[in-house]
């Protein structure tokens, strides 16, 4: 990761070119996570786009309104958001949100802070 940061200045206030981020940060991070876990913790073919779907799914589970999620996702129309994630709006995500909250309180040597 240190090497990746040297190759790519991560200024999160500006858009980052996908290819630069993918090659310099994302792929090395997936490989590093698998190496540190001493087993295949993440699929080697994991695509960055999958994280976009995860983010949208977590927004739905957190009860964020579809119009706001559409804005977060950069969708021009809320109908895009609703058609892609319609199945998520039908479920009760209370248990999943409690589990995620519990995970956020976990600490240990296998947790690496991204910032600070």
N, C-alpha and C positions, 0 to 999 in steps of 0.2 A: 504494500500500500504506500509506503514511503516513496518508493521509486515511482509509482503511478502519480503521486502528488507532485513530484518534481517535474514530470513530463506534462502535466496538465494543471495549471493554476485553477483551483476550484473556487470560483467567485460565484456563489449561488444567487447573487443579485442580478446576474445576466444569464440569458439562455445559453445552454451548453450544447454544442453540436453532438448529436446522438452518436455518430461513429467514433468521435474522439473519446467521449465518455465511456462508451461500450468497450473499446479496445484498451484504454489506459486505466480505467477504474473498475468497471463492472466485472469484466471477465477475470482480471487478476484477483478481485475480491472473492468471487465464487471459487476459484482454484485454491486460494489461501484458506477459505473457510473449510473446504474439504480436506486440505492438508492438515490443518490444526485439529480437526475433528478425528483424524486418523481413520476415517471411514467416509463413505460418500454421503455427506449430510445434505448436499444440494445436487440436483441433477446436473451433470456437466453441460448439458445443452440448454440449461435454464436461460430464458430470454428476458431481457429487461422489460419487455412489454407485459409479461406476466405480472410484474409488480404494479403496473398501471391498473390491471383488473383487480388485484388484491386491494389496492387503495380505494377504488370505487366500491368494492364489496364492503370494506370496513366503514366507509361513509354511509352506505345504506344501513348496515347493522347498527350504526350509531344513531340512526334516526334523522340524518341530515336530509332536508327536503330535496326532491329530484331536481328542481330548478337550480338550486345551489350546487349540487353535484355536477350538473351539466356545465355550469360555469367553471368549476374547479377542473373539470376534465377537458375543457376547451371545446365542448360540443356546441355547434352553432344553434342547434335546436334541442329542446328538452326531450323531444320524441326519440332522438338518437339514444340518449341515456336510458329512457324507459324501454326501448326495444332491446337493447343489449343486456340490461340488467333487470328486466321485468320480473323474472323468477325470484329475484332476491327481495323484492318489495312485498311478496306474498307471505314470507316466512317471519316467525318470531325469533329474533336474534338475541334475546335477553341472556340466555345461558352462555352464548359465545362471547358476548361483551363482558360478562363477569369473568370468564376464563382469561380473556385478553388483559383485563385489569389486573388479575392475579399475576400474570406473566410479567407485567410491567414492574412489579415489586420484587422480582427475583434478582438476586445479586450473586456474584461469584466470580471465580477466575476465568470462566468460559464466556463472560459477558465483556465485550470491549466497547467502550464509549466511542461514538463517532465524533463527538465534539466535546470540548471542555475537558 
